[in-house]
Amino acid sequence: LALRGRRVLLVDTDTQANVTLALGVDNTGKTLVEVLTRRASAAECVRPARPNLFVLPSSINLFKAQQRMVLEVAREELFLELFADLDDYDYHILDCAPSASLLTINAVAYVDEVYIPVSMEMLALAGARQFMVYLRTISRMLGRSAAIRLIVPTFFDARRRVSGQVYRALIEDFGDRVTHPIRIDTALSEAPGRGKTIFEYAPRSRGADDYSRLADVVEALPPLS
């Protein structure tokens, strides 16, 4: 999306800081931790990562900051308050850990729509179904809900029977919200270790092709009513 001229903000809400590390962004300065502990504004902590691509980075200390969030008033909706100054972007994309946490609840309260990547394994399929139940619980608690817009099959390998089984099960469960699969590609595994995107590391790879197609889908989504 950034390569197409859209201004994209990535917010790394994962305590492992995977997005920050994968893009080679230094997280020794101000991060989401400082935002949550009210030592800096969100806008102060945003870093340019690439042209049109910006990151609000995370760090290992995010786990401690999450523990402090429990003491806050309206702790489930802190992102709505603390990210109020982040208004100069076409897309806000929040990367969440695949687990139930106060950070995930805040992310769901903040966003309008949810994209769920599902690797082609039976346990991942079960996890996606459990997450849907979790989202409904959060929605009841908050009195509002984010739309489940896309289910993105990942690590798809046509040589493995389980890939086809999980893909068909996703379509049965979620219908046309399931995108084309992201095929397994060694380059997708290698790129983060070099601090590069797939478009920088292997622009002619299957992974680059599949994620470019996914960007087509995202841009073509109709506005939420």
C-alpha positions as CSV (number, residue, x, y, z in Angstrom):
1,L,0.0,0.0,0.0
2,A,2.8,2.4,0.8
3,L,4.5,1.6,-2.5
4,R,1.3,2.7,-4.2
5,G,1.5,6.1,-2.6
6,R,-0.8,5.5,0.4
7,R,0.4,6.8,3.8
8,V,0.4,3.8,6.0
9,L,1.0,3.7,9.8
10,L,1.9,0.4,11.4
11,V,1.3,0.2,15.1
12,D,3.2,-2.7,16.7
13,T,1.1,-3.9,19.7
14,D,3.0,-7.2,20.0
15,T,5.2,-7.6,23.1
16,Q,7.7,-9.4,20.8
17,A,8.0,-6.3,18.6
18,N,8.0,-8.4,15.4
19,V,6.9,-5.7,13.1
20,T,9.5,-3.3,14.4
21,L,12.3,-5.9,14.1
22,A,11.2,-7.1,10.7
23,L,11.5,-3.6,9.2
24,G,14.8,-3.0,10.8
25,V,13.5,-0.1,12.9
26,D,15.5,0.9,15.9
27,N,13.4,0.5,19.1
28,T,15.8,1.9,21.6
29,G,14.1,5.3,21.7
30,K,10.5,6.2,22.4
31,T,8.0,3.5,21.6
32,L,4.4,2.5,22.3
33,V,5.6,1.9,25.9
34,E,6.1,5.6,26.4
35,V,2.7,6.3,24.9
36,L,0.9,3.9,27.2
37,T,2.7,5.2,30.3
38,R,1.9,8.8,29.2
39,R,5.6,9.9,28.9
40,A,5.2,10.8,25.2
41,S,2.5,11.4,22.7
42,A,1.8,8.9,20.0
43,A,2.9,11.3,17.3
44,E,6.2,11.8,19.0
45,C,7.0,8.1,18.9
46,V,6.2,7.4,15.2
47,R,9.2,6.6,13.1
48,P,9.6,6.7,9.3
49,A,10.4,3.2,8.1
50,R,10.1,3.6,4.3
51,P,8.7,6.2,2.0
52,N,5.0,6.5,2.9
53,L,5.4,3.8,5.6
54,F,5.6,4.8,9.3
55,V,5.9,2.7,12.5
56,L,4.8,3.2,16.0
57,P,7.3,0.7,17.4
58,S,7.1,-1.7,20.3
59,S,9.7,-3.1,22.7
60,I,10.1,-5.9,25.2
61,N,8.9,-3.4,27.9
62,L,5.5,-3.4,26.4
63,F,4.6,-6.4,28.6
64,K,5.1,-4.2,31.8
65,A,3.2,-1.3,30.3
66,Q,0.3,-3.7,29.6
67,Q,0.3,-4.6,33.3
68,R,0.0,-1.0,34.2
69,M,-2.9,-0.5,31.9
70,V,-5.1,-2.5,34.2
71,L,-5.0,0.4,36.7
72,E,-6.4,2.9,34.1
73,V,-9.9,4.2,33.9
74,A,-11.7,2.9,30.7
75,R,-8.6,0.7,30.2
76,E,-10.3,-1.1,27.3
77,E,-10.4,2.1,25.2
78,L,-7.1,3.8,25.9
79,F,-6.0,3.6,22.2
80,L,-8.9,5.8,21.2
81,E,-7.6,8.4,23.6
82,L,-3.9,8.1,23.2
83,F,-3.9,7.8,19.3
84,A,-6.1,10.8,18.8
85,D,-3.2,12.8,17.3
86,L,-2.5,10.1,14.6
87,D,-4.7,11.6,11.9
88,D,-2.4,12.0,8.9
89,Y,-2.5,8.5,7.4
90,D,-4.7,6.7,4.9
91,Y,-4.4,3.4,6.8
92,H,-3.7,2.6,10.4
93,I,-2.7,-1.1,10.7
94,L,-2.4,-2.6,14.2
95,D,-0.4,-5.8,14.5
96,C,-1.6,-7.9,17.4
97,A,-0.2,-10.9,19.1
98,P,-2.4,-14.1,18.5
99,S,-3.6,-14.1,22.1
100,A,-6.3,-12.6,24.3
101,S,-4.9,-9.5,26.1
102,L,-5.7,-6.0,27.1
103,L,-3.7,-4.8,24.1
104,T,-5.8,-6.8,21.7
105,I,-9.0,-5.5,23.3
106,N,-7.8,-2.0,22.8
107,A,-6.9,-2.7,19.2
108,V,-10.4,-4.1,18.5
109,A,-12.0,-1.1,20.2
110,Y,-9.8,1.3,18.1
111,V,-10.2,-0.2,14.6
112,D,-13.1,-0.3,12.1
113,E,-12.2,-3.7,10.6
114,V,-10.2,-6.8,11.3
115,Y,-8.1,-8.9,9.0
116,I,-7.2,-12.4,10.4
117,P,-4.3,-14.3,8.9
118,V,-4.6,-18.1,9.3
119,S,-1.8,-20.5,8.6
120,M,-2.7,-23.7,6.9
121,E,-2.8,-26.0,9.9
122,M,-5.7,-27.5,11.8
123,L,-4.8,-25.9,15.1
124,A,-4.6,-22.5,13.4
125,L,-8.1,-23.1,12.0
126,A,-9.3,-23.9,15.5
127,G,-7.6,-20.8,16.8
128,A,-9.4,-18.6,14.2
129,R,-12.7,-20.0,15.2
130,Q,-12.0,-19.3,18.9
131,F,-10.9,-15.8,18.0
132,M,-14.2,-15.1,16.4
133,V,-15.9,-16.1,19.7
134,Y,-13.5,-13.8,21.5
135,L,-14.3,-10.9,19.2
136,R,-18.0,-11.3,19.8
137,T,-17.3,-11.2,23.6
138,I,-15.3,-8.0,23.2
139,S,-18.0,-6.5,21.1
140,R,-20.6,-7.2,23.7
141,M,-18.4,-5.7,26.4
142,L,-17.6,-2.5,24.4
143,G,-21.1,-2.0,22.9
144,R,-19.6,-1.8,19.4
145,S,-17.9,-4.2,17.0
146,A,-15.2,-4.1,14.3
147,A,-16.1,-5.7,11.1
148,I,-14.4,-9.0,10.1
149,R,-13.4,-7.9,6.6
150,L,-10.8,-10.4,5.4
151,I,-9.5,-13.9,6.4
152,V,-6.0,-14.3,4.8
153,P,-4.8,-18.0,4.4
154,T,-1.0,-18.1,4.8
155,F,1.7,-20.7,4.4
156,F,-0.4,-22.4,1.7
157,D,1.4,-25.4,0.2
158,A,-0.5,-27.1,-2.6
159,R,1.6,-30.2,-2.1
160,R,0.1,-30.8,1.4
161,R,-3.4,-32.1,1.7
162,V,-3.9,-30.2,5.0
163,S,-3.6,-26.9,3.1
164,G,-6.5,-27.7,0.9
165,Q,-8.5,-29.0,3.8
166,V,-8.0,-25.9,5.9
167,Y,-8.6,-23.5,3.0
168,R,-11.9,-25.2,2.1
169,A,-12.9,-25.1,5.8
170,L,-12.2,-21.4,5.9
171,I,-14.4,-20.8,2.9
172,E,-17.2,-22.9,4.5
173,D,-16.9,-20.8,7.7
174,F,-16.3,-17.3,6.3
175,G,-17.4,-17.4,2.6
176,D,-16.2,-14.5,0.4
177,R,-14.3,-12.9,3.2
178,V,-11.5,-15.5,2.5
179,T,-8.8,-14.1,0.2
180,H,-6.6,-16.0,-2.2
181,P,-4.0,-17.9,-0.3
182,I,-0.5,-16.6,0.4
183,R,1.7,-19.4,-0.8
184,I,4.6,-20.7,1.2
185,D,7.8,-19.0,0.1
186,T,11.3,-19.2,1.6
187,A,11.8,-15.6,0.8
188,L,9.0,-14.6,3.1
189,S,10.8,-16.3,5.9
190,E,14.2,-14.8,5.1
191,A,13.2,-11.2,4.5
192,P,12.5,-10.2,8.1
193,G,15.9,-11.5,9.2
194,R,17.4,-9.0,6.8
195,G,15.2,-6.2,8.0
196,K,13.5,-6.0,4.6
197,T,10.1,-6.2,3.2
198,I,9.4,-9.0,0.6
199,F,9.2,-6.3,-2.1
200,E,12.8,-5.2,-1.2
201,Y,14.2,-8.7,-0.6
202,A,12.6,-10.7,-3.4
203,P,10.4,-8.5,-5.6
204,R,9.9,-11.2,-8.2
205,S,9.0,-13.9,-5.7
206,R,5.7,-15.7,-5.1
207,G,5.4,-14.0,-1.8
208,A,5.7,-10.5,-3.4
209,D,3.1,-11.5,-6.0
210,D,0.6,-12.8,-3.4
211,Y,0.9,-9.8,-1.1
212,S,0.6,-7.4,-4.1
213,R,-2.7,-9.2,-5.0
214,L,-3.8,-8.8,-1.4
215,A,-3.1,-5.1,-1.6
216,D,-5.4,-5.1,-4.7
217,V,-8.1,-6.7,-2.6
218,V,-7.7,-4.2,0.3
219,E,-7.8,-1.2,-2.0
220,A,-10.9,-2.5,-3.7
221,L,-12.9,-3.0,-0.5
222,P,-16.0,-0.9,-0.4
223,P,-16.3,1.6,2.5
224,L,-18.1,0.2,5.6
225,S,-21.7,1.3,5.8
